Structure formats: structure tokens, C-alpha cells
Amino acid sequence: MESNNKRIIKNTLYLYIRMAVIMALSFITTRIVLDKLGASDYGVYTLVGGFVSLFTVLNSILNSSTTRFLALYLGKGDVQNLRKVFSTAFILHLFIAIIVIICLETFGLWFLNSHLNIDINRISAANWVFHFAVISTFLSITQTPYTATVTAHEHFNIYAIMSIFDVVAKILILYLLITIPGDKLIIYATLLLCVSICNITLYRIYCIKHFSETKIIFQIDRKIFKEMLRFSGWGTFGHVITVINSQGTNILFNLFFNTIMNAARGLAQTVSYTIAQFVGGFLTAAQPQLIKYYGQGDTEHFNKLIFNITQYTLFLLALIAVPVILEIDYVIYLWLGKNIPHYTIPFVKITVICSIIYRSNTMIDYGISAAGHVKLLNTLSIPNYLLTIPLIWGTLYLNLGPITAYWISSIPPLLAFLTNLWIINHTIGFPSKQYFIHIFLKNILLIAISLIIPWLIQQTMSPSFIRFTVVCCISLLSTTTVLWFFALNKEVKNMILQKIKDKLSKIKI
């Protein structure tokens, strides 16, 4: 027993070291890329990439429904319809990808060169980035059915493998970016396209090898298509608004300021993406299970899954949020050195704080979708998200500053979260009040309490690496203690411990 406990402790340590290494490499690559490109070119890349993604809203028409119907027929064991769903989805996504390319290479190219606030000397490089992004977008859209298949089959080990690939690829990109002479922005965009091609190729090889339904039949099943379109039709509007809000905000910041501001926002989004990678695994894995529980009429496990997965996710998020909020200035300095675009620090801090709202809402959103109430969800949520662009534009127009605008952008997601709680309560009887109090509000309060001791210690020390180390260690200890004893129920604790045992028992010491 004692040897097993030691093994678990050692394996747990190895797990967190691996996770820390991956996150550290992600931040290191961003710093080097920012250093080699410069804040302005980094902003150009962020702006152009975001602008191209605006046109991917067409992809949302069948994105969510593909995953849902694959999981649905997989649960029923209906192999024939499973193949029809995949083939229908692939052909339609191919058609969507062609439309996107036409739109981008006409209107998109014109808008890029005539309206976006880009230095005249960097227009040529921006065009190269644009065309490479278009190619990558085409491949990503046609990749959707394959990714949905992996999710439906719950083969989440492929995500772990691809995370390792991403780390290796980023290291290789850094080496080539440093050594290859020429325009660094163009070189960087080229290398990222190559990585995207490799990533997609590996995914497709895996799917073709493991899932028989991925062998394409160039035929659209009209019945399945109508069912998929009916399900996703309303969901499309929600996704369209989400993409427009995200990238529209980026464009507004560019029009009112410059590409430096886009660089700051891009860095904040990098932090947001890293957090999502750190805490989002269980959220993704839970979606097919929610669909299956609802299909079986198992309300008890359906509700428990939403509660437990969200609580686990917020626990992981708190481990990041507390030390980051306290030591954000030093963290950014360690990350980017002296080459820090203005407003990066407050943008990152706001992003981390607002992540609590986003992660609290994710499982509720999944639950409503799993229950098939997509029409009601998007009918009531769209008005909330439609406020984002007008609010940000009004804030910037009144010269209230980018920080105020960044805070304002969190209001619509909060309103959407409250709306979703009402929907899931009134449609399937989910205990929304209990969820809001015991999951959302309780975790915010406990995270605030977790800040007290490390904050008091921070105030007694001067800024330095020693203070950073001490505050981070105390923050992790404080957060873990407070949430473990006052937030996590016995079931979630057992789930965490069991997951650790299952994943790490395979590691030989």
C-alpha cells in the first residue's frame, strides 16, 4: 500500500511537470515569435488571421450537428446511418469550404487592402499571410467531420498525441524562424500552414484507420441532411454571432487604434487558449456522455455530470487564476521580457477573471444542446451576444479606453449564462438555482478567499523571482486547500483521484 501511494505521488508529480513543460513551451514560443516578428507584425498576423476566421461562420451550419448525429447513431449501433452521416457531412463541408474561399479571395482581399489599419510597408506581407490563412481555413473546414468522429467515438487519446505533436512542431518552427533568412512574418505564416497540413493529415490517417464510417461515399442522404440542417439551423446563428463578436472586436480595436493593440489582444487570447487547453479536456469529453444520458432518460447522471465536470474545471482554473492575478506583472515580464505591447497586462488579467464565466456556462450550453433545445437556446441567447459589438464600439467612440471596452465585452456572456440557466431549468427541470449558488457564486467567493493569504505575503516582499516563487507556491496551496475542503464534493474528489490513478498507473518508475 505504501509503495503504491509513493508511486501515485511520483506519477502525479510527473503529470504536472509534463503539463507545466507544455505550457512553458507554449509561452516561450510566443515570446520568441513576438521578439522575431515585432509587436506590429505580430499584430498584423493576429488581425489577418482573425479576419479570415470571420468567414468560417458558414462552417457552423453543420459543425455541432455532425458531432451530435455521429454520437447518436454510434450509441444506437447504427453503422449504416453512421456512414451516411459522415459522407453527407464531408460533402457539405467541402461545398462550404469552396464558398468560403470565393468570399475570402474577393470581398475579403478587397477589405484587407482598403480598410484595415496596416502599415503600407507591410501590406505585401499581410497579403501573403492572408492567402496562407485561406488555405489553412479550407483544410480546417473539411477537417470538421473527422474531428467530430474522434469526439463521437471518445478517442480522446488522439488529443494527447496531437498536443505532443504541437509542442514538437512549435520548437521546430522557432528554430526555422530564427535560422531562415527573409521576411519573418511570411516565414512564420508559411511554417504554421505546414504544421496545419501535417496536423490534419495525421488526424485523417487515424480516422481512416480506426473508423470505418470515414470511408467517404460521394453521396448526400437527403433525410439525414434535413435532420442535421434542422438541428443546426438555429445553432448556426449563435455561432455566427460568437465569431463576429470575437473577430469584430479585433477589427474595432484595429480601426480605433493600431496593430500594436491587436498584438496585445492576441497575447491575451493566447493566454485564454492555453487556459482552455489546461481545463477544457473534461468539458470536451463530457459532451457525448451528456447526449447519451439524455437519450437514455437518465436525468440524475445528466445533472450530476454537469455539476461535477464544471466543478472540476473551475478547480483547475482556480489553480491558474489565483497566482496569475497576483503576479501577472512579473509573469508577463518573465514571458515577454521588456518587449511588452501596451495594455497586454490588463487584457490578460481580465481574460483570466472572465474565464470563470465562460467555464461555468460551457456545460450548461452542452446540456441544452444535448436535450435538443437549440432553437430556444439561440432565440434567447442571440440578443445578449448582439450587444457586444455596439457596446465596445460605443465605449471606444466615447474615448473610455480599451480597458473599459475589454470589461464591457464580458457583460453579454454573463447575460447569456443567466439566460441559459433559465432555459435548462424550464425545459428539462435542471436545478439552475442550486447550480448558480453552489457552483458559480460559491467558487467565485472561494477563489477570492484563496487570494487573501498569498496577497498578504506578497505585500511584505519586493518584486523579485523569489517573491514570484513564494506567492505561486502559497497560492497553489491556499487554492487547493480552500476548494478541496469547501467546494469539491466527495464524488468529484473521487473522480479526480481515480483519473490520476487511471492515467498514471501506466507510467513505469
C-alpha positions in Angstrom: 0.0 0.0 0.0 2.8 2.4 1.0 4.7 1.7 -2.2 1.5 2.3 -4.3 1.0 5.6 -2.6 4.6 6.6 -3.3 4.1 5.6 -6.9 0.9 7.7 -7.2 2.6 10.7 -5.7 5.6 10.4 -8.0 3.4 9.8 -11.1 1.2 12.8 -10.1 4.4 14.9 -9.9 5.4 13.7 -13.3 2.0 14.6 -14.8 2.1 18.1 -13.5 5.7 18.5 -14.6 4.7 17.4 -18.1 1.8 19.8 -18.1 4.0 22.6 -16.9 6.6 21.9 -19.5 4.0 22.0 -22.3 2.5 25.3 -21.0 6.0 26.8 -20.6 7.0 25.8 -24.1 3.8 27.4 -25.4 4.6 30.7 -23.7 8.3 30.5 -24.7 7.4 30.1 -28.3 5.1 33.1 -28.2 7.8 35.2 -26.7 10.3 34.3 -29.4 7.8 34.8 -32.1 6.9 38.2 -30.7 10.6 39.1 -30.5 11.3 38.0 -34.1 8.2 39.5 -35.6 8.0 42.6 -33.5 4.7 43.8 -31.9 3.5 45.4 -35.1 3.9 42.3 -37.3 2.6 40.1 -34.6 -0.5 42.3 -34.5 -0.7 42.0 -38.3 -0.7 38.2 -38.1 -3.4 38.3 -35.3 -5.5 40.7 -37.2 -5.4 39.0 -40.6 -5.9 35.5 -39.1 -8.8 36.7 -37.1 -10.3 38.5 -40.1 -10.1 35.3 -42.2 -11.8 33.3 -39.4 -14.8 35.7 -39.8 -15.7 33.9 -43.0 -15.7 30.4 -41.3 -19.1 31.2 -39.8 -20.5 29.2 -42.8 -18.8 26.2 -41.3 -21.0 26.4 -38.2 -24.1 25.3 -40.3 -23.3 21.6 -39.7 -20.4 21.7 -37.2 -22.3 20.9 -34.0 -24.9 18.7 -35.7 -22.2 16.5 -37.2 -20.9 15.6 -33.7 -24.4 15.1 -32.3 -25.7 12.8 -35.1 -22.5 10.7 -35.2 -22.7 10.2 -31.4 -26.4 9.5 -31.7 -26.1 6.8 -34.3 -23.0 5.4 -32.6 -25.0 5.0 -29.4 -27.7 3.1 -31.4 -25.1 1.0 -33.1 -26.5 2.0 -36.5 -23.4 1.6 -38.7 -25.3 2.2 -42.0 -26.6 5.6 -40.9 -23.3 6.4 -39.3 -21.6 6.2 -42.7 -24.3 8.2 -44.3 -23.9 11.0 -41.7 -20.2 11.2 -42.2 -20.3 11.2 -46.0 -23.1 13.8 -46.1 -21.3 16.0 -43.6 -18.0 15.8 -45.5 -19.5 16.7 -48.9 -21.4 19.6 -47.4 -18.3 20.9 -45.6 -16.3 20.6 -48.8 -19.0 22.7 -50.5 -18.9 25.3 -47.6 -15.1 25.4 -47.9 -15.3 26.3 -51.6 -17.8 29.1 -50.9 -15.5 30.5 -48.1 -12.5 30.6 -50.4 -14.5 32.5 -53.1 -15.7 35.0 -50.5 -12.3 35.5 -49.0 -10.4 35.9 -52.3 -12.9 38.5 -53.5 -14.5 40.7 -50.8 -12.1 39.6 -48.0 -9.0 40.6 -50.1 -10.5 43.9 -51.0 -11.4 44.8 -47.4 -7.9 43.8 -46.2 -6.2 46.1 -48.6 -8.6 49.1 -48.4 -10.0 49.3 -44.9 -7.8 47.6 -42.3 -5.3 49.8 -40.4 -2.0 48.2 -41.6 1.3 49.9 -42.3 1.7 50.5 -46.0 5.2 48.8 -45.9 3.6 45.6 -44.5 0.7 45.3 -46.9 2.5 42.9 -49.1 3.4 40.6 -46.2 -0.1 40.9 -44.9 -1.4 39.6 -48.2 0.9 36.6 -48.0 -0.4 35.8 -44.5 -3.9 36.2 -45.8 -3.5 33.7 -48.7 -1.9 31.1 -46.4 -4.7 31.6 -43.8 -7.2 31.0 -46.6 -5.6 27.7 -47.4 -5.5 26.7 -43.8 -9.1 27.6 -43.4 -10.1 25.4 -46.3 -8.4 22.5 -44.8 -9.8 23.1 -41.4 -13.4 23.3 -42.7 -13.1 20.0 -44.5 -11.5 18.5 -41.4 -14.6 19.1 -39.3 -16.3 15.6 -39.9 -13.1 13.8 -38.9 -12.7 15.8 -35.7 -16.4 15.2 -34.9 -15.8 11.4 -35.5 -13.0 11.3 -32.9 -15.2 13.2 -30.4 -18.2 10.9 -31.0 -16.1 7.8 -30.5 -14.5 9.3 -27.4 -10.9 8.5 -28.6 -9.5 11.4 -26.6 -6.1 9.9 -26.5 -5.5 11.3 -30.0 -5.8 14.8 -28.5 -2.9 14.0 -26.1 -0.8 12.7 -29.0 -1.6 15.8 -31.1 -0.6 18.0 -28.1 2.8 16.4 -28.2 3.0 17.0 -31.9 2.1 20.6 -31.5 4.9 21.1 -28.9 7.5 19.5 -31.2 6.2 21.5 -34.2 6.4 24.8 -32.3 10.0 24.0 -31.3 10.8 23.3 -35.0 9.1 26.5 -36.1 11.2 28.5 -33.7 14.4 27.0 -35.0 13.4 27.6 -38.6 12.1 31.1 -37.9 15.4 32.0 -36.3 17.7 30.4 -39.0 15.8 31.0 -42.3 16.6 34.4 -43.7 13.9 36.7 -45.2 10.6 38.3 -44.1 9.9 36.7 -40.7 6.2 37.3 -40.9 5.9 35.5 -44.2 8.2 32.7 -43.0 6.1 32.3 -39.8 2.8 32.1 -41.7 4.3 29.5 -44.1 5.6 27.3 -41.3 2.2 27.4 -39.5 0.5 26.4 -42.7 2.9 23.4 -43.0 2.1 22.4 -39.4 -1.6 22.7 -40.1 -1.3 20.4 -43.1 0.6 17.8 -41.1 -1.9 18.0 -38.2 -4.8 17.5 -40.5 -3.1 14.7 -42.3 -2.4 12.8 -39.1 -6.0 13.2 -37.9 -7.3 11.8 -41.2 -5.0 8.9 -41.3 -6.0 8.0 -37.7 -9.7 8.2 -38.6 -9.5 6.2 -41.8 -7.5 3.5 -39.9 -9.8 3.3 -36.8 -13.3 4.3 -38.0 -14.9 2.5 -41.0 -17.5 5.3 -41.5 -14.8 7.7 -42.6 -14.5 5.9 -45.9 -16.3 8.5 -48.0 -19.3 7.7 -50.2 -19.8 10.7 -52.5 -23.5 10.8 -51.9 -25.7 13.0 -49.8 -28.5 11.4 -47.9 -31.4 13.9 -48.1 -33.2 12.7 -45.0 -30.1 12.9 -42.8 -29.2 16.2 -44.3 -32.6 17.7 -43.5 -32.3 16.4 -39.9 -28.8 17.8 -39.5 -29.8 21.1 -41.0 -33.0 21.3 -38.8 -30.9 20.7 -35.7 -28.0 23.1 -36.6 -30.1 25.8 -38.3 -30.7 27.7 -35.1 -27.3 26.9 -33.6 -25.7 28.5 -36.7 -26.9 31.9 -35.6 -25.3 31.6 -32.2 -22.0 30.5 -33.6 -22.1 33.3 -36.3 -22.6 35.9 -33.5 -19.8 34.4 -31.4 -17.3 34.6 -34.3 -18.4 38.1 -35.3 -18.1 39.3 -31.7 -14.6 37.8 -31.3 -13.1 39.0 -34.6 -15.3 42.1 -34.9 -13.8 43.2 -31.6 -10.3 42.7 -33.1 -11.2 44.8 -36.1 -12.7 47.6 -33.9 -9.5 47.7 -31.9 -7.5 48.0 -35.1 -9.7 50.7 -36.6 -9.7 52.8 -33.3 -6.0 52.2 -32.6 -3.4 50.1 -34.5 -1.8 46.7 -34.9 0.0 47.1 -31.6 -3.3 46.9 -29.9 -4.1 43.8 -31.9 -0.8 42.3 -30.6 -1.9 42.9 -27.0 -5.3 41.4 -27.6 -3.6 38.5 -29.5 -1.4 37.8 -26.5 -4.4 37.8 -24.2 -6.1 35.3 -26.4 -3.0 33.1 -26.3 -3.4 33.0 -22.5 -7.1 32.3 -22.9 -6.3 29.4 -25.4 -3.7 28.0 -23.0 -6.2 28.1 -20.1 -8.8 26.4 -22.3 -6.3 23.6 -23.2 -5.4 23.2 -19.5 -9.0 23.0 -18.2 -11.1 22.1 -21.2 -10.3 18.4 -21.7 -13.1 17.1 -19.4 -15.6 19.6 -21.0 -15.0 18.1 -24.4 -15.1 14.6 -23.2 -18.3 15.1 -21.3 -20.4 16.3 -24.4 -21.0 12.8 -25.9 -21.8 11.4 -22.4 -24.4 14.2 -21.9 -26.1 13.2 -25.2 -26.2 9.5 -24.2 -27.5 10.2 -20.7 -30.3 12.4 -22.1 -31.1 9.8 -24.8 -31.4 7.1 -22.1 -33.6 9.4 -19.9 -31.0 9.3 -17.1 -31.7 12.7 -15.6 -29.8 12.0 -12.4 -26.5 11.3 -14.1 -27.2 14.0 -16.6 -27.4 16.6 -13.9 -24.5 15.2 -11.8 -22.2 15.3 -14.9 -22.9 19.0 -15.4 -22.3 19.8 -11.8 -19.2 17.6 -11.3 -17.4 18.4 -14.6 -17.9 22.2 -14.1 -16.7 22.0 -10.5 -13.6 20.1 -11.6 -13.0 22.6 -14.4 -13.3 25.6 -12.1 -10.9 23.9 -9.6 -8.3 23.6 -12.3 -9.0 27.1 -13.4 -8.5 28.5 -9.9 -5.1 26.9 -9.7 -4.1 29.1 -12.6 -6.2 32.2 -11.9 -5.0 33.0 -8.3 -1.2 33.2 -8.9 -1.8 34.9 -12.3 -4.0 37.6 -10.8 -1.4 38.3 -8.1 1.8 38.1 -10.1 0.6 39.0 -13.6 3.1 41.8 -14.0 6.0 39.6 -13.2 4.6 36.7 -15.2 4.3 38.9 -18.3 7.8 40.2 -17.7 9.2 36.6 -17.5 7.2 35.7 -20.5 7.8 38.6 -22.9 10.8 40.4 -21.3 10.8 44.1 -22.0 9.1 43.8 -25.4 5.6 44.0 -24.0 2.8 45.7 -26.1 0.9 48.3 -24.2 -2.3 47.0 -22.5 -1.2 43.4 -22.6 -1.2 43.0 -18.7 -4.7 44.3 -18.1 -6.1 42.4 -21.1 -4.6 39.1 -19.7 -5.9 39.8 -16.2 -9.4 40.5 -17.5 -9.3 37.4 -19.7 -8.4 35.2 -16.7 -11.1 36.6 -14.5 -13.8 36.3 -17.2 -12.8 32.7 -17.8 -14.8 31.8 -14.7 -18.0 32.9 -16.5 -17.1 31.0 -19.7 -16.3 27.8 -18.0 -19.4 27.9 -15.8 -21.6 28.3 -18.9 -20.0 25.6 -21.1 -21.6 22.5 -19.6 -25.0 24.3 -19.4 -24.7 25.1 -23.1 -23.8 21.5 -23.8 -26.7 20.3 -21.7 -29.3 22.4 -23.6 -27.9 21.2 -26.9 -27.9 17.6 -25.8 -31.6 17.9 -24.9 -32.2 19.3 -28.4 -33.4 22.8 -27.4 -31.1 24.5 -29.8 -33.9 26.8 -31.2 -34.8 28.1 -27.8 -31.2 28.5 -26.8 -30.2 30.6 -29.7 -33.5 32.6 -29.9 -32.9 33.8 -26.3 -29.1 34.0 -26.4 -28.6 35.9 -29.6 -30.0 39.2 -28.3 -27.4 39.0 -25.5 -24.4 38.5 -27.8 -25.7 41.1 -30.2 -24.9 43.7 -27.6 -21.1 43.0 -27.7 -20.1 45.0 -30.8 -22.3 48.0 -30.1 -21.2 48.2 -26.5 -17.5 48.0 -27.5 -17.9 50.5 -30.3 -19.8 52.9 -28.0 -17.1 52.6 -25.3 -14.3 53.3 -27.8 -16.3 56.1 -29.5 -16.7 57.8 -26.2 -13.0 57.5 -25.6 -13.5 55.5 -22.4 -10.4 53.4 -23.3 -9.6 49.9 -24.3 -9.6 48.5 -20.8 -13.1 49.6 -20.2 -14.1 48.2 -23.5 -12.5 44.9 -22.6 -14.5 44.7 -19.3 -17.7 45.7 -21.2 -17.2 42.7 -23.5 -17.8 40.4 -20.6 -21.4 41.6 -20.0 -23.1 39.7 -22.9 -21.5 36.3 -22.0 -22.7 36.8 -18.4 -26.2 37.6 -19.6 -26.1 34.6 -21.9 -25.1 32.4 -18.9 -28.0 33.6 -16.9 -30.3 33.0 -19.8 -29.0 29.5 -20.4 -29.7 28.7 -16.7 -33.3 29.7 -17.1 -33.7 27.7 -20.4 -32.3 24.4 -19.0 -34.4 24.8 -15.8 -37.7 25.4 -17.7 -37.1 22.8 -20.4 -35.8 19.8 -18.5 -36.1 20.8 -14.8 -32.3 21.3 -14.2 -31.7 22.7 -10.7 -30.3 26.1 -12.1 -30.7 28.0 -8.8 -28.6 25.4 -6.9 -26.0 25.4 -9.8 -25.7 29.2 -9.8 -25.3 29.4 -6.0 -23.2 26.3 -5.3 -21.1 26.2 -8.4 -20.8 29.8 -9.8 -21.1 32.1 -6.8 -19.6 29.8 -4.3 -16.5 29.2 -6.5 -16.0 33.0 -7.0 -16.2 33.5 -3.3 -13.8 30.7 -2.5 -11.3 31.9 -5.2 -11.5 35.4 -3.6 -10.8 33.8 -0.2 -7.9 31.9 -1.7 -6.3 35.2 -2.7 -6.1 36.6 0.8 -3.1 34.7 2.3 -0.9 34.9 -0.8 -1.8 38.6 -1.2 -0.8 39.4 2.4 2.5 37.6 1.8 3.0 39.4 -1.5 2.7 42.8 0.3 5.6 42.0 2.6 8.0 41.3 -0.3 9.6 43.3 -3.1 9.1 42.3 -6.7 11.6 39.5 -7.5 11.8 35.9 -8.6 11.8 34.8 -5.0 8.5 36.6 -4.4 7.1 35.2 -7.5 8.0 31.7 -6.5 6.8 32.1 -2.9 3.5 33.7 -4.0 2.8 31.0 -6.6 3.5 28.1 -4.2 1.4 29.7 -1.4 -1.4 30.4 -4.0 -1.5 26.8 -5.1 -1.5 25.6 -1.5 -4.2 28.1 -0.5 -6.4 27.4 -3.5 -6.1 23.7 -3.3 -6.9 23.6 0.4 -9.9 26.0 0.3 -11.5 24.4 -2.8 -10.8 20.8 -1.8 -12.5 21.2 1.6 -15.2 23.7 0.8 -16.0 23.3 -2.9 -15.4 19.8 -4.1 -17.9 17.1 -3.1 -16.9 13.5 -2.4 -17.8 12.4 -5.8 -15.7 15.0 -7.6 -12.7 14.2 -5.2 -13.0 10.5 -6.0 -13.3 11.3 -9.7 -10.1 13.4 -9.6 -8.2 10.7 -7.6 -9.5 7.9 -9.9 -8.5 9.8 -13.0 -5.0 10.3 -11.7 -4.7 6.6 -10.8 -6.0 5.5 -14.2 -3.8 7.8 -16.2 -0.6 7.4 -14.2 -0.7 3.8 -13.2 0.6 3.1 -16.8 3.8 5.1 -16.1 6.6 3.0 -15.0 9.0 4.4 -12.4 
